[in-house]
Amino acid sequence: MKMAAVRQREGFGAGWYAIFAAVTLSAALICVCLGSVRVPIGDTVQIVWRAICGEEQSNTYSAIILRVRIPRVICTALIGAMLSVSGAAMQGLLKNPLADGSTLGVSSGASLGAVAALAFGIVVPGVSFAGVTALSMISAFLSLIVILALAYKLDYSLATNTIILIGVIFSMFVSSIISLVVTFAGDRVRQIMFWTMGSLSGKGYTEVLVLAGAFVALGAVILLHARELNAFAVGEENARGVGVNVRRVKLIIMVSVSAMIGICVSVSGTIGFVGLVTPHMTRMFTGPNHRKLLPASMFAGAVFLLLADLVSRTVLSPLELPAGVVTSFIGSIVFVLIFWRTRRGG
């Protein structure tokens, strides 16, 4: 059975990507159709086609589809893809199956910036979410600088274990500061608490453009380093042996991951387990080769978060659960099953 699984992974090619793309588009279409108001698939496709052709539409369904659901669905898919590829990259870079985009502590740092913006009402005139986004990204980069500086002082080679240890300690430290900020938030506490649980409601086309730009630019950087990540997955000494500049590649990938995490957190809040679980699930189909794993993880992360968001807004409709609550609930169960299956040699 193990040999059959290996042959299946070696046969993973363009056909599988076509299947992943079809599944992602199908999940997106379902998410656009379903909600507190259900729109038939035929009407949804017709509305989207007319919008592409530039036709005027003034009915209720078109307003729901074009102004509310499509931007939300696109944002959800992009965030899921970015979190998932970040997790896959960090697991390969740090050679740690429990690593994801928040391992460095940058996710906590980005959350601190966003919480501060929400608590103290920091805004940019004319763009509602720009204050949160800007402060979240600045805080993410400052967090990365602090973490790498501390790791460099302790270990010049920037060893994996040192980075993970500093990241965990930094996350704990930042969590205490976030709690302190919340105590001074006054009547904004409810908004902050809902945001920290991860929310994808109210997203528009401005957020779509920000996320799409980050996804294309930073995702390309990570995909171009797939060969180096394959070398890291075997070990840092192996990476050096095949000519990889270990410190340089580490910095490039960590900066790219940090930037993606900062942007995702600024838009959606903290959404856990996407970057941890989906790379493991994807690896069962693709194997450990990052040239196949990274793009496949993008599709898997998009589908996982799309379905989680769908559950969050339909299971208790018209009430809406925070998406982060759903991903944590599902992700924790899935991760336990994956770990149990792996330990049994499945």
C-alpha positions as CSV (number, residue, x, y, z in Angstrom):
1,M,0.0,0.0,0.0
2,K,2.9,2.4,0.8
3,M,4.4,1.8,-2.7
4,A,1.0,2.5,-4.3
5,A,0.8,5.7,-2.4
6,V,4.3,6.7,-3.5
7,R,3.4,6.0,-7.2
8,Q,0.2,8.0,-6.8
9,R,2.2,11.0,-5.5
10,E,4.7,10.7,-8.3
11,G,1.8,10.8,-10.8
12,F,0.5,14.1,-9.4
13,G,0.5,16.4,-12.3
14,A,-1.5,18.9,-14.3
15,G,-4.7,16.8,-14.1
16,W,-4.7,17.2,-10.3
17,Y,-4.3,21.0,-10.6
18,A,-7.3,21.1,-12.9
19,I,-9.3,19.1,-10.4
20,F,-8.2,21.4,-7.6
21,A,-9.1,24.5,-9.7
22,A,-12.6,23.0,-10.5
23,V,-13.2,22.2,-6.8
24,T,-12.2,25.7,-5.8
25,L,-14.4,27.4,-8.4
26,S,-17.3,25.1,-7.3
27,A,-16.8,25.9,-3.7
28,A,-16.7,29.6,-4.5
29,L,-19.9,29.4,-6.6
30,I,-21.7,27.5,-3.7
31,C,-20.6,30.2,-1.3
32,V,-21.9,33.0,-3.5
33,C,-25.3,31.3,-3.9
34,L,-25.9,30.3,-0.2
35,G,-26.4,32.6,2.8
36,S,-29.2,34.2,4.7
37,V,-30.8,34.8,1.3
38,R,-30.4,31.8,-1.1
39,V,-29.9,32.7,-4.8
40,P,-30.4,29.9,-7.4
41,I,-27.2,28.9,-9.2
42,G,-28.7,29.8,-12.6
43,D,-29.6,33.4,-11.4
44,T,-26.1,33.7,-9.9
45,V,-24.3,32.8,-13.1
46,Q,-26.6,35.1,-15.1
47,I,-25.9,38.0,-12.8
48,V,-22.2,37.5,-12.9
49,W,-22.2,37.2,-16.7
50,R,-24.2,40.4,-17.1
51,A,-21.9,42.2,-14.8
52,I,-18.9,41.0,-16.9
53,C,-20.6,42.3,-20.0
54,G,-21.2,45.6,-18.4
55,E,-25.1,45.4,-18.3
56,E,-27.1,47.5,-15.8
57,Q,-28.7,45.4,-13.1
58,S,-31.0,46.8,-10.3
59,N,-32.7,43.8,-8.8
60,T,-32.2,42.6,-5.2
61,Y,-30.3,39.5,-6.1
62,S,-27.7,41.4,-8.1
63,A,-27.0,43.8,-5.2
64,I,-26.5,40.9,-2.8
65,I,-24.3,38.9,-5.3
66,L,-22.2,41.8,-6.7
67,R,-21.8,44.1,-3.7
68,V,-21.7,41.7,-0.8
69,R,-21.0,38.0,-1.6
70,I,-18.5,38.1,-4.5
71,P,-16.0,40.4,-2.8
72,R,-16.3,38.4,0.4
73,V,-15.8,35.1,-1.4
74,I,-12.8,36.4,-3.3
75,C,-11.2,37.8,0.0
76,T,-11.9,34.5,1.7
77,A,-10.3,32.4,-1.0
78,L,-7.2,34.7,-1.2
79,I,-6.7,34.7,2.6
80,G,-7.1,30.9,2.7
81,A,-4.6,30.5,0.0
82,M,-2.1,32.9,1.5
83,L,-2.3,31.4,5.0
84,S,-2.0,27.8,3.6
85,V,1.1,28.5,1.4
86,S,2.6,30.4,4.4
87,G,2.2,27.3,6.5
88,A,3.6,25.0,3.9
89,A,6.6,27.2,3.4
90,M,7.3,27.5,7.2
91,Q,6.9,23.7,7.7
92,G,9.5,23.1,5.0
93,L,11.8,25.9,6.1
94,L,11.8,25.0,9.8
95,K,11.5,21.3,9.2
96,N,8.7,21.2,11.8
97,P,5.3,19.7,11.2
98,L,3.7,22.0,13.8
99,A,5.0,25.2,12.1
100,D,2.7,27.6,10.3
101,G,2.7,31.2,9.4
102,S,2.3,32.3,13.0
103,T,5.3,30.2,14.3
104,L,7.6,33.3,14.1
105,G,5.2,35.3,16.3
106,V,4.6,37.7,13.4
107,S,0.9,36.9,13.5
108,S,0.7,38.0,17.1
109,G,2.7,41.1,16.2
110,A,0.3,41.9,13.4
111,S,-2.7,41.4,15.7
112,L,-1.2,43.8,18.2
113,G,-1.0,46.6,15.6
114,A,-4.6,45.9,14.4
115,V,-6.0,45.8,17.9
116,A,-4.2,49.1,18.8
117,A,-5.7,50.7,15.7
118,L,-9.2,49.5,16.6
119,A,-8.8,50.4,20.3
120,F,-7.6,53.9,19.8
121,G,-9.5,54.7,16.6
122,I,-6.5,55.1,14.3
123,V,-7.9,55.7,10.8
124,V,-6.8,57.0,7.4
125,P,-9.4,59.5,6.0
126,G,-11.3,58.2,3.0
127,V,-10.3,54.5,3.5
128,S,-12.1,52.8,6.4
129,F,-9.7,49.9,7.0
130,A,-6.4,51.5,6.0
131,G,-5.5,52.5,9.5
132,V,-5.8,48.9,10.7
133,T,-4.0,47.5,7.6
134,A,-1.1,50.0,7.9
135,L,-0.6,49.5,11.6
136,S,-0.9,45.7,11.3
137,M,1.7,45.5,8.5
138,I,4.1,47.9,10.3
139,S,3.7,45.9,13.5
140,A,4.3,42.6,11.7
141,F,7.6,43.9,10.2
142,L,8.8,45.4,13.5
143,S,8.0,42.0,15.1
144,L,10.0,40.2,12.5
145,I,13.0,42.6,13.1
146,V,12.8,42.1,16.8
147,I,12.5,38.3,16.6
148,L,15.4,38.0,14.1
149,A,17.6,40.4,16.0
150,L,17.1,38.4,19.2
151,A,17.7,35.1,17.4
152,Y,20.8,36.5,15.8
153,K,22.2,37.6,19.2
154,L,21.6,34.2,20.6
155,D,22.7,32.2,17.5
156,Y,24.6,33.8,14.6
157,S,23.6,31.0,12.2
158,L,19.8,31.6,12.9
159,A,19.2,28.0,13.7
160,T,15.6,26.7,13.4
161,N,15.1,25.8,17.1
162,T,16.3,29.3,18.1
163,I,13.9,31.1,15.8
164,I,11.0,28.9,17.0
165,L,11.8,29.5,20.7
166,I,12.1,33.2,20.2
167,G,8.8,33.2,18.2
168,V,6.9,31.4,21.0
169,I,8.2,33.6,23.7
170,F,7.5,36.7,21.6
171,S,3.9,35.6,21.0
172,M,3.3,35.2,24.7
173,F,4.7,38.6,25.4
174,V,2.6,40.2,22.7
175,S,-0.6,38.5,24.0
176,S,-0.1,40.1,27.4
177,I,0.2,43.5,25.7
178,I,-2.9,42.9,23.6
179,S,-4.8,42.1,26.9
180,L,-3.5,45.4,28.3
181,V,-4.6,47.4,25.3
182,V,-8.1,45.8,25.4
183,T,-8.6,47.0,29.0
184,F,-8.3,50.6,27.7
185,A,-10.5,50.0,24.6
186,G,-13.7,51.2,26.3
187,D,-16.8,50.7,24.2
188,R,-14.7,49.1,21.4
189,V,-14.0,45.9,23.3
190,R,-16.9,44.0,21.6
191,Q,-15.6,44.9,18.2
192,I,-12.0,44.0,19.1
193,M,-13.0,40.6,20.6
194,F,-15.1,39.7,17.5
195,W,-12.2,40.8,15.2
196,T,-9.7,38.7,17.1
197,M,-11.8,35.6,16.5
198,G,-11.5,36.2,12.8
199,S,-14.3,37.8,10.7
200,L,-14.8,38.0,7.0
201,S,-17.9,40.0,6.9
202,G,-18.2,43.4,5.3
203,K,-15.3,43.0,2.9
204,G,-15.3,45.0,-0.3
205,Y,-13.4,45.3,-3.6
206,T,-10.7,47.5,-2.0
207,E,-9.7,44.6,0.2
208,V,-9.8,42.3,-2.8
209,L,-7.3,44.5,-4.6
210,V,-4.9,44.7,-1.6
211,L,-5.1,40.9,-1.0
212,A,-4.7,40.1,-4.7
213,G,-1.6,42.3,-5.1
214,A,0.0,40.7,-2.0
215,F,-0.9,37.2,-3.1
216,V,0.6,37.6,-6.6
217,A,3.8,39.4,-5.5
218,L,4.6,37.5,-2.3
219,G,3.2,34.1,-3.4
220,A,5.5,34.3,-6.4
221,V,8.5,34.8,-4.2
222,I,7.7,31.7,-2.2
223,L,6.9,29.6,-5.2
224,L,10.3,30.5,-6.8
225,H,12.1,29.1,-3.8
226,A,10.4,25.7,-3.9
227,R,13.7,24.0,-4.8
228,E,15.4,25.6,-1.8
229,L,12.6,24.5,0.5
230,N,13.0,20.9,-0.7
231,A,16.6,21.1,0.4
232,F,15.6,22.6,3.8
233,A,13.1,19.8,4.3
234,V,16.0,17.3,4.4
235,G,18.1,19.5,6.7
236,E,20.1,22.8,6.8
237,E,23.4,20.9,6.2
238,N,22.0,19.3,3.1
239,A,20.8,22.7,1.9
240,R,24.3,24.1,2.3
241,G,25.8,21.1,0.6
242,V,23.7,21.7,-2.6
243,G,24.7,25.4,-2.7
244,V,21.8,27.1,-0.9
245,N,22.6,30.4,0.8
246,V,20.8,29.3,4.0
247,R,20.6,32.6,5.8
248,R,19.6,34.6,2.7
249,V,16.8,32.1,1.8
250,K,15.6,32.0,5.3
251,L,15.3,35.8,5.5
252,I,13.5,36.0,2.1
253,I,10.9,33.4,2.9
254,M,10.3,34.7,6.5
255,V,9.9,38.3,5.3
256,S,7.5,37.1,2.5
257,V,5.5,35.0,5.0
258,S,5.5,37.8,7.5
259,A,4.1,40.3,5.0
260,M,1.4,37.9,3.9
261,I,0.4,37.2,7.5
262,G,0.3,40.9,8.3
263,I,-2.0,41.7,5.4
264,C,-4.3,38.8,6.1
265,V,-4.6,39.6,9.8
266,S,-5.3,43.3,9.0
267,V,-8.2,42.3,6.8
268,S,-9.8,39.3,8.5
269,G,-8.4,39.2,12.0
270,T,-6.8,36.1,13.5
271,I,-7.8,32.9,11.7
272,G,-6.1,29.8,13.1
273,F,-5.3,26.3,11.8
274,V,-5.6,27.1,8.1
275,G,-1.8,27.3,7.7
276,L,-1.3,24.3,10.0
277,V,-3.8,21.7,8.7
278,T,-4.2,22.3,5.0
279,P,-0.5,21.7,4.1
280,H,-0.7,18.3,5.9
281,M,-3.9,17.4,4.1
282,T,-2.4,18.5,0.7
283,R,0.8,16.6,1.4
284,M,-1.2,13.3,1.4
285,F,-1.9,13.9,-2.3
286,T,1.2,15.6,-3.6
287,G,4.0,14.2,-1.4
288,P,6.7,16.4,0.1
289,N,8.0,18.0,-3.1
290,H,7.4,21.7,-2.6
291,R,7.1,22.4,-6.3
292,K,3.8,20.5,-6.2
293,L,2.9,21.1,-2.6
294,L,3.0,24.9,-2.6
295,P,0.5,25.5,-5.5
296,A,-1.7,22.7,-4.3
297,S,-1.8,24.1,-0.8
298,M,-3.1,27.4,-2.2
299,F,-6.1,25.7,-3.7
300,A,-6.6,23.6,-0.5
301,G,-6.4,26.6,1.8
302,A,-8.9,28.5,-0.4
303,V,-11.4,25.7,-0.3
304,F,-11.0,25.1,3.4
305,L,-11.6,28.7,4.4
306,L,-14.4,29.1,1.8
307,L,-16.3,26.2,3.4
308,A,-15.5,27.3,6.9
309,D,-16.8,30.8,6.2
310,L,-19.9,29.3,4.6
311,V,-20.6,27.3,7.8
312,S,-20.0,30.4,9.9
313,R,-22.7,32.4,8.1
314,T,-25.3,29.6,7.6
315,V,-25.3,27.3,10.5
316,L,-27.0,29.8,12.9
317,S,-28.5,32.1,10.2
318,P,-29.3,34.9,10.5
319,L,-26.6,35.1,13.2
320,E,-23.0,34.8,12.0
321,L,-20.2,33.0,13.8
322,P,-16.6,34.3,13.6
323,A,-14.8,32.3,10.9
324,G,-11.8,31.8,13.2
325,V,-14.0,29.9,15.6
326,V,-15.1,27.5,12.8
327,T,-11.6,26.9,11.5
328,S,-10.2,26.3,14.9
329,F,-13.0,23.8,15.7
330,I,-12.7,21.9,12.4
331,G,-8.9,22.3,12.2
332,S,-8.2,20.9,15.7
333,I,-10.3,17.8,15.0
334,V,-8.7,17.2,11.6
335,F,-5.2,17.7,12.9
336,V,-5.7,15.2,15.7
337,L,-7.0,12.7,13.0
338,I,-4.0,13.4,10.8
339,F,-1.6,13.0,13.7
340,W,-3.3,9.7,14.8
341,R,-3.2,8.3,11.3
342,T,0.5,9.3,10.9
343,R,1.5,7.7,14.2
344,R,-0.2,4.5,13.1
345,G,1.7,4.5,9.9
346,G,-1.4,5.2,7.7
